[in-house]
Amino acid sequence: MTSPSGAHLAFDDFDVLLSGDAESPLHAPAEAHLSGCNHCRAELAAQSTLIARLESLPFFSPSLAFSDLVLQRVALPDPFALRSLATSRKRLLASRRALVTVSVVLCAVLGTMAASVIWTLANPDAVSSVGTWAGDTASQWLWVALRGGFANIVEQPWLGTAQAWFATPLRLALLSLGITLIYVGGLFALRRLMALPRAGAAHA
Amino acid sequence: MARREGIQGLTDQEVVALARSGAETAYRELVRRYERPIFSLVYRMVRDRELAEDLSQETFIKALNALDSYRPEYKFSSWIFKIANNAAIDQLRRRELDTLSLEGSPHAATPDAVEATALQIGSRGESALDAVASIELGGEIEKAIAQLRPEYRSCILLRHVEGYAYEEIAQILDLPLGTVKTYIHRARHELRRALEHLRQ
């Protein structure tokens, strides 16, 4: 394809000549034109020089840590998880019977969920009354349990002794101090247990 | 070692499949194959080493975290170059960098920062003298490339530095084929004009 005026070669003609694509149908006419056109020969030489210079441009290297920095921020898939997922999928889809079972279970679960949502939306009054009944029953049970628990404690023979222990502020303070010391001691022991072994610890 | 040599002989699609199965060596191999081309493109686009390194890292992180969405019927290289080019163009839109400095980033405030951000020429197996020559010749041509519009710059770099076909460039840049050819034609014309003084 020469330029519309027919005077000089067009971009595609030069490209074919520059790439050396002799198979292209544009190649022979472009070569023929070139032999009689000084302007296009000069243009081809200039483009060829420019392209050679561009192609000789070097590649630049990023820093040495580039690869590590990238991989630190990439979430690598866990091969074991992938393998077990693939195995499960393979087992589930291994035979027609397994496939049918999976489909039936899936349909049953989804169908039940859908039916439940539809029934709830269609019967708001029934849902509300069930909710009220459940709330009332739960609060009654809670109240009975609390009363039973208190009545049981009040009837215990040790209650009087325990009340006598807490009767004076001094005894109460001593008891609080004792409990606090046991708690702090427990924390300290736990910290010792959780500490990492120091370097040079003997191997088992 | 044998495994690594084995990976190096695989196609991009095969390495991606390995990476999807959780092989870390496959991820490293993809980074190894494309870190220099991607970094070079982004560096020439944004003309700031530190920024280019950040954008290249973002490109790889984005691509490697989204390997599941990669479609093997397309070339992996086209896909990752597309991500890199978009990152560079977005950055250029946000921030105007108008002068290429072979000596260092125009944003470097101290001599150390200038040195740290200076262009570092890699080697394509050239001799020391060739490297010096390519720095001198490359200096002029790098400045000329830097003066091109970002769209022209992407096209000319992908075509003549990375060696992509017009159709692939159109795919990478989401541009019609005719537009790519026009951009490359204009870019070559502008480069020749910018380098004319060297011929005289």
Chai-1 contact restraints between the chains, C-beta under 6 A:
chainA,res_idxA,chainB,res_idxB,connection_type,confidence,min_distance_angstrom,max_distance_angstrom,comment,restraint_id
A,F11,B,H185,contact,1.0,0.0,6.0,A-B,restraint_1
A,A46,B,R192,contact,1.0,0.0,6.0,A-B,restraint_2
A,L50,B,L191,contact,1.0,0.0,6.0,A-B,restraint_3
A,L50,B,R192,contact,1.0,0.0,6.0,A-B,restraint_4
A,I51,B,H160,contact,1.0,0.0,6.0,A-B,restraint_5
A,R53,B,I141,contact,1.0,0.0,6.0,A-B,restraint_6
A,L54,B,H160,contact,1.0,0.0,6.0,A-B,restraint_7
A,E55,B,H160,contact,1.0,0.0,6.0,A-B,restraint_8
A,L57,B,G138,contact,1.0,0.0,6.0,A-B,restraint_9
A,L57,B,V161,contact,1.0,0.0,6.0,A-B,restraint_10
A,P58,B,I121,contact,1.0,0.0,6.0,A-B,restraint_11
A,P58,B,G122,contact,1.0,0.0,6.0,A-B,restraint_12
A,P58,B,S134,contact,1.0,0.0,6.0,A-B,restraint_13
A,F59,B,R36,contact,1.0,0.0,6.0,A-B,restraint_14
A,F59,B,S40,contact,1.0,0.0,6.0,A-B,restraint_15
A,F59,B,G122,contact,1.0,0.0,6.0,A-B,restraint_16
A,F60,B,F39,contact,1.0,0.0,6.0,A-B,restraint_17
A,F60,B,S40,contact,1.0,0.0,6.0,A-B,restraint_18
A,F60,B,Y43,contact,1.0,0.0,6.0,A-B,restraint_19
A,F60,B,G122,contact,1.0,0.0,6.0,A-B,restraint_20
A,S61,B,R36,contact,1.0,0.0,6.0,A-B,restraint_21
A,S61,B,G122,contact,1.0,0.0,6.0,A-B,restraint_22
A,P62,B,E35,contact,1.0,0.0,6.0,A-B,restraint_23
A,P62,B,F39,contact,1.0,0.0,6.0,A-B,restraint_24
A,P62,B,E53,contact,1.0,0.0,6.0,A-B,restraint_25
A,P62,B,S56,contact,1.0,0.0,6.0,A-B,restraint_26
A,F66,B,E35,contact,1.0,0.0,6.0,A-B,restraint_27
A,S67,B,V31,contact,1.0,0.0,6.0,A-B,restraint_28
A,L69,B,Q57,contact,1.0,0.0,6.0,A-B,restraint_29
A,V70,B,V31,contact,1.0,0.0,6.0,A-B,restraint_30
A,V70,B,Q57,contact,1.0,0.0,6.0,A-B,restraint_31
A,V70,B,F60,contact,1.0,0.0,6.0,A-B,restraint_32
A,V70,B,I61,contact,1.0,0.0,6.0,A-B,restraint_33
A,R73,B,I61,contact,1.0,0.0,6.0,A-B,restraint_34
A,V74,B,I61,contact,1.0,0.0,6.0,A-B,restraint_35
A,V74,B,L64,contact,1.0,0.0,6.0,A-B,restraint_36
A,V74,B,N65,contact,1.0,0.0,6.0,A-B,restraint_37
A,A75,B,N65,contact,1.0,0.0,6.0,A-B,restraint_38
A,L76,B,E24,contact,1.0,0.0,6.0,A-B,restraint_39
A,P77,B,G22,contact,1.0,0.0,6.0,A-B,restraint_40
A,P79,B,G22,contact,1.0,0.0,6.0,A-B,restraint_41
A,L82,B,G22,contact,1.0,0.0,6.0,A-B,restraint_42
